[in-house]
Amino acid sequence: MKIHPPLYYRDYLQLPKILNAQAPESAKYGKEVHDETLFIVVHQTYELWFKQILHELDSIRRIMAESFVPSTDLYVIQARLERVTTIQQILIDQIQVMETMTTLDFMEFRDYLVPASGFQSVQFRLVEALLGIKPEHRMEIEKQFINSRLRPEDRKLLEEAENKVSIFELIETWLARIPFSMFKGYDFWGEYSLAVHKMLDQDYQIILDNPGLDESMREIELRNLETTRETFATLLDADKFAKQRMQGSVRLSQKAMLSAVFIFLYRDYPALQMPFKILSSLVEIDEKFTTWRFRHALMVHRILGTKIGTGGSSGHQYLRATTERNRVFVDLFNLATFLIPKSIAPKLPEFVKNQLDIVYDAFQS
């Protein structure tokens, strides 16, 4: 056994480098502003957590890029996704620390920061790209900022990341090849369609019999019901689904979407429990980044009002816009649209149940 020399805590963590990495700009121009240190530490902490998130997500990408993903690796993927969501909660909570700084406190050193901006956080852009945000998904003004505000070496780094396969793409491929929901000798989706029609017919009757609706409201409810019928029909019709996908209303392929619906409907079976948890964690990651962006936008509004950001953006208005725009797994959120009550969900035949009652390595291309 190799004998290692004794290690000292400070040296292992390289604390002298970290603790001496705060250099307030205000100190260069006279008296150092007290709250600038807080501002620096909070943002440095964000960057450290972004580094860890990238570390976790990149490992997940490597696992899922394999042509064969054994069931044991699904547990690893889920554990690391859960770690990411835990870190995200810290990112959200950390905003409260920043909010202890008032507008006047920030104004004491804000002008020294121009044109530096959180927009230039390359690591966060890399996280977005790794999850699945491509240039075509960004707002035009955001793409302009990337081209004009990032240094060439950082733009190159981001472009390389955007050209790599994303977790979204890998999840789509994985869902499309999962051998569930398509069974020889059993037309599950035909049975599902019948159950949906039964459910919607019941809803139709409820609307007709509801004494609390006047004619105008009844008409609105019936139109909404027809829209719901069409939504279900689109899911099950390859041509209609392809058209929706071409229009950008949905990103996942129809096969991937159908697999995801099946997983959510029958998540209690052992073979589907881990896939369900993985998809749920991806939803949570999207939700928490959306929450973080929104809280960040509110904080900026609270501190800056309607002033432009130090990087030249429209401040909180720009941040609010990216809150909804830069979501990756919206399709997984929309799965709820296609879930039906367990009481009317198709009863699976025994040979299908037997396949789902065990966890086996069938996630192969």
C-alpha positions in Angstrom: 0.0 0.0 0.0 1.3 3.4 -1.0 2.1 5.7 1.9 0.7 9.2 1.3 2.4 12.2 2.9 0.2 14.0 5.5 -2.2 16.5 4.0 -3.2 19.8 5.5 -6.8 21.1 5.2 -5.9 24.5 3.9 -3.5 23.1 1.3 -6.0 20.5 0.1 -8.7 23.1 -0.5 -6.2 25.7 -1.7 -7.8 28.2 0.6 -5.2 30.9 0.2 -6.1 31.1 -3.5 -9.9 31.0 -2.8 -9.9 33.4 0.1 -7.6 35.9 -1.7 -9.6 35.9 -4.9 -11.9 38.8 -3.8 -10.6 42.0 -5.3 -13.2 44.8 -5.0 -13.0 47.3 -7.8 -14.0 50.1 -5.5 -10.7 49.8 -3.6 -8.9 50.7 -6.8 -10.6 54.0 -7.0 -10.5 55.1 -3.4 -12.3 53.7 -0.4 -13.5 50.1 -0.6 -17.3 49.8 -0.5 -18.3 47.3 2.2 -21.0 45.4 0.3 -18.9 44.8 -2.8 -17.2 41.9 -1.0 -20.6 40.3 -0.5 -21.4 40.8 -4.1 -18.2 39.1 -5.2 -18.5 36.2 -2.7 -22.1 35.4 -3.7 -21.2 35.3 -7.4 -18.0 33.3 -6.9 -20.1 30.8 -4.9 -22.6 30.6 -7.8 -19.7 29.8 -10.2 -18.4 27.0 -7.9 -21.8 25.4 -7.8 -22.1 25.8 -11.6 -18.9 23.9 -11.8 -20.3 21.1 -9.7 -23.5 21.0 -11.8 -21.5 20.7 -15.0 -19.4 17.9 -13.4 -22.6 16.0 -12.6 -24.4 16.6 -15.9 -21.4 15.8 -18.0 -21.0 12.5 -16.2 -24.7 11.8 -16.9 -24.2 12.6 -20.6 -21.3 10.2 -20.8 -23.4 7.4 -19.3 -26.4 8.0 -21.6 -24.3 8.4 -24.7 -23.5 4.7 -24.5 -25.5 2.4 -26.8 -26.4 0.3 -23.8 -27.5 1.8 -20.5 -27.8 -1.0 -17.8 -30.4 -0.6 -15.1 -27.7 -0.1 -12.5 -26.5 3.0 -14.3 -30.0 4.4 -14.1 -29.6 4.6 -10.3 -26.4 6.5 -10.8 -28.1 8.9 -13.2 -31.0 9.5 -10.8 -28.7 10.1 -7.8 -26.7 12.7 -9.7 -29.8 14.4 -11.0 -31.1 14.6 -7.5 -27.8 16.1 -6.4 -28.2 18.8 -9.1 -31.6 19.7 -7.8 -30.3 19.9 -4.3 -27.6 22.3 -5.5 -30.2 24.3 -7.4 -32.2 24.9 -4.2 -29.0 26.4 -2.6 -28.7 28.7 -5.7 -32.3 29.8 -5.1 -31.9 30.3 -1.4 -28.7 32.3 -1.9 -30.6 35.1 -3.5 -31.9 36.0 0.0 -28.3 36.7 1.0 -27.9 39.1 -2.0 -31.2 40.8 -1.1 -29.7 42.0 2.2 -27.9 44.5 0.0 -30.1 47.6 -0.7 -30.3 49.7 -3.8 -28.2 52.4 -2.3 -25.6 49.9 -1.2 -25.3 48.5 -4.7 -25.1 52.0 -6.3 -22.0 52.7 -4.3 -20.0 50.4 -6.5 -22.2 49.5 -9.5 -20.6 51.8 -12.0 -17.2 50.2 -11.4 -18.6 46.9 -12.8 -19.6 48.1 -16.3 -19.7 46.3 -18.7 -19.2 43.1 -16.7 -22.4 41.2 -16.2 -23.8 37.9 -15.0 -24.7 37.4 -18.6 -21.1 36.6 -19.2 -21.2 33.6 -16.9 -19.9 31.1 -19.4 -20.4 28.2 -17.0 -24.1 28.9 -16.7 -24.3 29.1 -20.5 -22.5 25.7 -20.6 -25.1 24.3 -18.2 -27.9 25.5 -20.5 -26.2 24.0 -23.6 -25.5 20.7 -21.8 -29.2 20.4 -20.8 -30.3 21.2 -24.4 -30.6 24.9 -25.1 -29.3 25.5 -28.7 -28.8 28.9 -30.3 -32.1 28.6 -32.2 -33.9 28.4 -28.8 -32.5 31.7 -27.5 -34.1 35.1 -28.0 -32.5 37.2 -30.7 -31.2 39.7 -28.3 -29.6 37.0 -26.2 -27.8 35.7 -29.3 -26.6 39.2 -30.0 -25.3 39.6 -26.5 -23.4 36.3 -26.7 -21.7 37.5 -29.9 -20.9 40.9 -28.6 -20.3 40.5 -24.9 -18.4 37.3 -24.6 -14.7 37.1 -25.3 -13.7 35.0 -28.4 -12.3 32.2 -26.3 -15.5 32.0 -24.3 -17.7 32.1 -27.4 -15.6 29.3 -28.8 -16.1 27.2 -25.6 -19.9 27.8 -25.8 -20.1 26.9 -29.5 -18.3 23.7 -28.9 -20.7 22.8 -26.1 -23.7 23.6 -28.3 -22.4 21.3 -31.0 -22.2 18.4 -28.6 -25.1 16.1 -28.0 -27.2 17.4 -25.1 -29.0 15.6 -22.3 -32.3 16.5 -23.9 -31.3 14.7 -27.1 -30.0 11.7 -25.2 -33.2 11.5 -23.1 -35.2 11.6 -26.3 -33.1 8.8 -27.9 -33.4 6.7 -24.6 -37.1 7.1 -24.4 -37.6 6.2 -28.1 -35.7 3.0 -27.7 -37.3 1.9 -24.4 -39.1 -1.4 -25.2 -42.3 -0.4 -23.4 -45.7 0.7 -24.6 -45.4 -1.3 -27.8 -46.3 -4.9 -27.3 -46.7 -7.7 -29.8 -50.2 -9.0 -29.7 -51.6 -6.1 -27.6 -52.7 -2.7 -29.0 -52.1 -0.5 -25.9 -52.6 2.8 -27.7 -55.8 1.6 -29.2 -57.0 0.8 -25.7 -55.7 4.1 -24.4 -57.6 6.0 -27.1 -60.8 4.2 -26.1 -60.3 5.2 -22.5 -59.6 8.8 -23.5 -62.8 9.0 -25.5 -64.7 7.6 -22.6 -63.3 10.1 -20.2 -64.0 13.0 -22.6 -67.5 11.8 -23.3 -68.1 11.9 -19.5 -66.7 15.4 -19.4 -69.0 16.4 -22.2 -72.1 15.1 -20.3 -71.0 16.9 -17.2 -70.8 20.2 -19.1 -74.2 19.7 -20.6 -75.8 18.8 -17.2 -74.1 21.5 -15.2 -76.8 23.9 -14.0 -74.3 26.5 -12.9 -73.3 27.3 -16.5 -75.1 29.8 -18.7 -75.2 29.2 -22.4 -72.2 31.4 -23.2 -70.1 29.7 -20.5 -71.3 26.2 -21.6 -70.2 27.1 -25.2 -66.7 28.1 -23.9 -66.4 24.9 -21.9 -67.4 22.8 -24.9 -64.9 24.5 -27.2 -62.2 23.9 -24.6 -63.2 20.2 -24.5 -62.9 19.9 -28.3 -59.4 21.5 -28.0 -58.6 18.8 -25.5 -59.9 16.1 -27.9 -57.7 17.5 -30.6 -54.7 17.5 -28.3 -55.1 13.8 -27.5 -55.7 13.1 -31.2 -52.4 14.8 -32.1 -50.5 12.7 -29.7 -51.7 9.5 -31.3 -51.5 10.7 -35.0 -48.0 10.5 -36.5 -48.7 13.1 -39.1 -50.4 15.6 -36.8 -47.6 15.2 -34.2 -44.9 15.7 -36.9 -46.6 18.9 -37.9 -46.7 20.2 -34.3 -43.0 19.3 -33.9 -42.1 21.1 -37.1 -43.9 24.2 -35.8 -41.9 24.0 -32.6 -44.9 23.2 -30.3 -43.1 20.1 -29.2 -39.5 19.0 -29.2 -39.6 15.3 -28.3 -40.3 12.8 -31.1 -43.7 11.1 -31.0 -42.1 7.7 -30.0 -40.3 9.4 -27.1 -43.4 11.2 -26.0 -45.5 8.0 -26.1 -42.9 6.2 -24.0 -42.9 9.0 -21.5 -46.7 8.9 -21.2 -46.6 5.2 -20.6 -43.9 5.5 -18.0 -46.0 8.1 -16.1 -49.2 6.1 -16.4 -47.7 2.9 -15.1 -44.9 4.2 -12.9 -45.7 1.8 -10.0 -44.3 -1.2 -11.9 -40.7 -2.0 -10.9 -39.3 -1.7 -14.4 -40.7 1.8 -14.8 -40.0 3.3 -11.3 -36.4 4.5 -12.1 -37.3 5.9 -15.6 -40.1 7.8 -13.9 -37.8 9.2 -11.3 -35.3 10.3 -13.9 -38.0 12.1 -15.9 -39.4 13.7 -12.8 -35.9 14.9 -11.8 -35.5 16.5 -15.2 -38.8 18.3 -14.7 -37.5 19.5 -11.3 -34.3 20.7 -12.8 -36.2 22.7 -15.3 -38.6 24.0 -12.6 -35.8 25.0 -10.3 -33.8 26.9 -13.0 -37.0 28.6 -13.9 -37.6 29.5 -10.3 -34.0 30.7 -9.9 -34.2 32.9 -13.1 -37.5 34.4 -11.8 -36.2 35.1 -8.3 -33.1 36.6 -9.9 -35.3 38.8 -12.1 -37.3 39.9 -9.1 -34.1 40.7 -7.1 -32.8 42.8 -10.0 -36.1 44.6 -10.3 -36.0 45.3 -6.6 -32.4 46.6 -6.6 -32.3 48.3 -10.1 -35.9 49.2 -10.8 -36.1 49.7 -14.6 -32.4 50.6 -15.0 -30.5 48.7 -17.7 -28.1 46.0 -16.5 -24.4 46.6 -16.2 -24.0 44.4 -19.3 -26.3 46.6 -21.3 -29.4 44.4 -21.3 -32.9 45.7 -20.3 -32.3 44.5 -16.7 -35.1 42.7 -15.1 -37.3 42.7 -18.3 -34.7 40.7 -20.1 -34.3 38.3 -17.2 -38.1 37.8 -16.9 -38.2 37.0 -20.7 -35.6 34.2 -20.4 -37.5 32.7 -17.4 -40.0 31.1 -19.7 -38.0 31.0 -23.0 -35.0 29.1 -21.7 -36.8 26.0 -20.5 -35.7 22.6 -21.8 -38.1 19.9 -20.7 -41.4 21.6 -21.3 -42.6 18.4 -23.1 -42.2 16.5 -19.8 -44.3 19.1 -18.0 -47.0 18.7 -20.7 -47.2 15.0 -20.0 -49.8 15.8 -17.4 -52.1 16.7 -20.3 -52.2 13.1 -21.4 -52.5 11.3 -18.1 -55.9 9.7 -17.3 -57.3 8.4 -14.0 -56.0 5.0 -13.0 -59.6 3.8 -12.8 -60.1 4.1 -16.5 -56.5 3.5 -17.7 -56.2 0.3 -19.8 -55.8 -2.8 -17.8 -52.6 -4.4 -18.9 -52.7 -8.1 -19.8 -50.7 -10.6 -17.7 -47.8 -11.0 -20.1 -47.3 -7.3 -20.1 -47.5 -7.1 -16.4 -44.9 -9.9 -16.1 -42.5 -7.8 -18.2 -43.0 -4.7 -16.1 -42.8 -6.5 -12.7 -39.0 -7.0 -13.1 -36.2 -4.6 -13.7 -34.0 -5.8 -16.6 -31.4 -4.5 -18.9 -33.5 -3.8 -22.0 -32.3 -0.2 -22.6 -30.4 -1.0 -25.7 -30.4 0.5 -29.2 
